Amino acid sequence: MNFSQLHEDRALAKRVAKGDSEAFETFFREYFPRLFRFTLTRVNGDEELAEEIVQRTMCRVVGKMGTYRGEAQLFTWLCQICRGEMSTVFRQRGRQESQTLAIEDHPAVRAALESISIEADTPENSHNQEELARFVRLTLEYLPTKYATALELKYIRGCSVDEIGEHLEISSKAAESVLTRARVAFKEGFRSLWDFEPDFLLD
């Protein structure tokens, strides 16, 4: 667990709960887009519905921010509230929640991903690997830009820590720290988004 991130999350939540307008702007700027993307995958790409749900979530969150205890990362906590708002909207509109879930949430897809065998070189495994790659790309979208960039440079482009530092315009030591935090954020984000943890998660 990334205790540094939890400390930052608690500090931000505390400031928002106290009515700090600057803290709220920081919170809104960071989390509204991430929650929007999180929601959009679960409402079949309906942007208007996704925006409505996220707006409802943010309104609820402001009133509940004082109850955030930092037992999970703030984004994970927000996703839980957002899921509740989705269920409420679905009930109000007489829609079945299962009809709006993204394909990524389908139990059969989860089972396929969980059963991936790296050694197996078959068409079925290739398809599963493609699905897994899509999961990874979607998860990266939910991360803060600096974290997503660092992970892409490291694991997709194969850049060294020095090269990552140069790209991010920070020292190599700082780049290593960013990578460490990014790995933790990715794992937390993957679990939060897809509700399971496959074997591949970054080491």
C-alpha positions as a printed NumPy array, in Angstrom:
array([[  0.   ,   0.   ,   0.   ],
       [  1.292,   3.463,  -0.917],
       [  1.18 ,   5.242,   2.449],
       [  2.594,   8.43 ,   0.943],
       [ -0.299,   8.605,  -1.518],
       [ -2.807,   7.863,   1.237],
       [ -1.331,  10.698,   3.295],
       [ -1.694,  13.093,   0.345],
       [ -5.256,  11.88 ,  -0.263],
       [ -6.232,  12.406,   3.376],
       [ -4.713,  15.883,   3.381],
       [ -6.586,  16.882,   0.22 ],
       [ -9.862,  15.404,   1.459],
       [ -9.518,  17.231,   4.758],
       [ -8.987,  20.56 ,   2.996],
       [-11.968,  19.979,   0.7  ],
       [-14.146,  19.017,   3.677],
       [-13.213,  22.324,   5.336],
       [-14.398,  24.279,   2.299],
       [-10.977,  25.176,   0.882],
       [-11.859,  26.41 ,  -2.636],
       [ -8.333,  25.946,  -3.972],
       [ -8.266,  22.365,  -2.704],
       [-11.653,  21.718,  -4.326],
       [-10.407,  23.019,  -7.666],
       [ -7.393,  20.702,  -7.394],
       [ -9.658,  17.798,  -6.454],
       [-12.14 ,  18.504,  -9.247],
       [ -9.455,  18.973, -11.901],
       [ -7.777,  15.691, -10.948],
       [-10.733,  13.409, -10.314],
       [-13.636,  14.537, -12.5  ],
       [-11.966,  13.396, -15.763],
       [-10.88 ,  10.101, -14.206],
       [-14.351,   9.376, -12.851],
       [-15.858,  10.346, -16.195],
       [-13.712,   7.791, -18.029],
       [-14.419,   5.226, -15.319],
       [-18.166,   5.774, -15.777],
       [-18.138,   6.007, -19.567],
       [-16.914,   2.426, -19.938],
       [-19.868,   1.295, -17.837],
       [-22.655,   3.139, -19.693],
       [-21.889,   1.969, -23.224],
       [-20.14 ,   5.211, -24.141],
       [-23.146,   7.417, -23.327],
       [-21.309,  10.677, -22.573],
       [-24.391,  12.57 , -21.414],
       [-25.319,   9.84 , -18.944],
       [-21.726,   9.493, -17.776],
       [-21.483,  13.243, -17.099],
       [-24.762,  13.207, -15.172],
       [-23.589,  10.327, -12.989],
       [-20.229,  11.905, -12.289],
       [-21.821,  15.252, -11.444],
       [-24.126,  13.486,  -9.001],
       [-21.136,  11.648,  -7.571],
       [-19.129,  14.834,  -7.081],
       [-22.052,  16.535,  -5.342],
       [-22.398,  13.578,  -2.993],
       [-18.694,  13.341,  -2.397],
       [-18.371,  16.951,  -1.263],
       [-20.876,  16.29 ,   1.489],
       [-19.191,  13.025,   2.463],
       [-15.566,  14.105,   2.203],
       [-15.289,  14.45 ,   5.955],
       [-15.986,  10.71 ,   6.281],
       [-12.988,   9.711,   4.142],
       [-10.488,   8.007,   6.437],
       [ -7.79 ,   7.095,   3.944],
       [ -8.185,   3.327,   4.346],
       [ -8.084,   3.077,   0.543],
       [ -6.829,   5.496,  -2.064],
       [ -9.152,   8.418,  -2.708],
       [ -9.867,   7.326,  -6.283],
       [-10.909,   3.861,  -5.08 ],
       [-13.252,   5.465,  -2.541],
       [-14.69 ,   7.732,  -5.235],
       [-15.278,   4.784,  -7.573],
       [-17.289,   3.029,  -4.874],
       [-19.528,   6.065,  -4.473],
       [-19.782,   6.432,  -8.237],
       [-20.929,   2.82 ,  -8.571],
       [-23.685,   3.577,  -6.06 ],
       [-24.801,   6.598,  -8.076],
       [-24.84 ,   4.506, -11.235],
       [-27.109,   1.964,  -9.58 ],
       [-29.412,   4.755,  -8.402],
       [-29.666,   6.281, -11.87 ],
       [-30.303,   2.888, -13.429],
       [-33.136,   2.204, -10.977],
       [-34.669,   5.634, -11.542],
       [-34.647,   5.087, -15.277],
       [-35.877,   1.526, -15.063],
       [-32.716,   0.208, -16.658],
       [-31.004,  -3.013, -15.805],
       [-27.506,  -2.371, -14.564],
       [-26.187,  -5.492, -16.27 ],
       [-27.253,  -4.049, -19.621],
       [-24.959,  -1.083, -19.209],
       [-21.895,  -2.778, -17.799],
       [-18.808,  -2.596, -19.943],
       [-17.57 ,  -5.779, -21.577],
       [-14.547,  -5.557, -19.303],
       [-16.808,  -6.29 , -16.339],
       [-18.349,  -9.433, -17.828],
       [-17.514, -12.521, -15.725],
       [-16.561, -14.505, -18.819],
       [-13.995, -11.89 , -19.81 ],
       [-12.566, -11.842, -16.316],
       [-12.28 , -15.613, -16.311],
       [-10.492, -15.558, -19.671],
       [ -7.995, -12.999, -18.439],
       [ -7.379, -14.832, -15.189],
       [ -6.665, -18.054, -17.069],
       [ -4.017, -16.558, -19.352],
       [ -0.944, -18.761, -19.593],
       [  2.184, -16.954, -20.774],
       [  3.67 , -20.215, -22.028],
       [  0.693, -21.15 , -24.165],
       [  1.197, -20.039, -27.758],
       [ -2.267, -20.539, -29.203],
       [ -4.765, -18.345, -31.112],
       [ -6.986, -18.315, -28.036],
       [ -4.13 , -17.111, -25.863],
       [ -3.248, -14.437, -28.413],
       [ -6.809, -13.166, -28.239],
       [ -6.681, -13.147, -24.445],
       [ -3.408, -11.248, -24.535],
       [ -5.012,  -8.645, -26.79 ],
       [ -7.873,  -8.285, -24.315],
       [ -5.388,  -7.94 , -21.496],
       [ -3.499,  -5.269, -23.418],
       [ -6.75 ,  -3.339, -23.753],
       [ -7.312,  -3.596, -20.005],
       [ -3.856,  -2.168, -19.427],
       [ -4.4  ,   0.721, -21.836],
       [ -7.724,   1.606, -20.216],
       [ -6.222,   1.467, -16.747],
       [ -3.392,   3.776, -17.811],
       [ -5.988,   6.327, -18.899],
       [ -7.259,   6.612, -15.336],
       [ -3.863,   7.341, -13.83 ],
       [ -2.38 ,  10.808, -13.309],
       [ -0.575,  11.775, -16.518],
       [  2.908,  11.631, -14.985],
       [  2.371,   8.099, -13.71 ],
       [  0.894,   6.837, -16.968],
       [  3.732,   8.388, -18.948],
       [  6.386,   6.841, -16.707],
       [  4.85 ,   3.369, -17.015],
       [  4.462,   3.649, -20.777],
       [  8.089,   4.724, -21.146],
       [  9.303,   1.892, -18.918],
       [  7.163,  -1.062, -19.982],
       [  5.998,  -0.204, -23.493],
       [  8.957,   1.725, -24.917],
       [ 11.59 ,   0.005, -22.777],
       [ 13.221,   3.247, -21.641],
       [ 15.787,   3.314, -18.856],
       [ 15.239,   5.241, -15.636],
       [ 17.665,   7.905, -16.89 ],
       [ 15.688,   8.263, -20.122],
       [ 12.42 ,   8.485, -18.183],
       [ 13.902,  11.203, -15.994],
       [ 15.04 ,  13.107, -19.059],
       [ 11.607,  12.832, -20.661],
       [  9.837,  13.977, -17.477],
       [ 12.511,  16.635, -16.882],
       [ 13.373,  15.303, -13.438],
       [ 16.418,  13.593, -11.936],
       [ 16.988,   9.852, -12.282],
       [ 16.389,   9.436,  -8.559],
       [ 13.103,  11.297,  -8.82 ],
       [ 12.159,   9.203, -11.859],
       [ 12.727,   6.011,  -9.864],
       [ 10.452,   7.374,  -7.152],
       [  7.779,   8.267,  -9.714],
       [  7.978,   4.746, -11.164],
       [  7.537,   3.195,  -7.73 ],
       [  4.468,   5.312,  -7.019],
       [  3.137,   4.717, -10.535],
       [  3.342,   0.921, -10.116],
       [  1.369,   1.116,  -6.886],
       [ -1.201,   3.447,  -8.47 ],
       [ -1.562,   1.117, -11.452],
       [ -2.216,  -1.919,  -9.252],
       [ -4.7  ,   0.012,  -7.154],
       [ -6.393,   1.382, -10.264],
       [ -6.605,  -2.018, -11.919],
       [ -8.208,  -3.591,  -8.863],
       [-10.599,  -0.662,  -8.514],
       [-11.66 ,  -0.604, -12.16 ],
       [-11.94 ,  -4.298, -12.897],
       [-12.544,  -5.798,  -9.442],
       [ -9.924,  -8.521,  -9.781],
       [ -6.179,  -8.916,  -9.829],
       [ -4.55 , -11.044, -12.541],
       [ -1.029, -12.379, -12.296],
       [  0.659,  -9.888, -14.609],
       [  0.618,  -6.793, -12.375],
       [  3.808,  -4.784, -12.6  ],
       [  6.796,  -5.714, -10.487]])
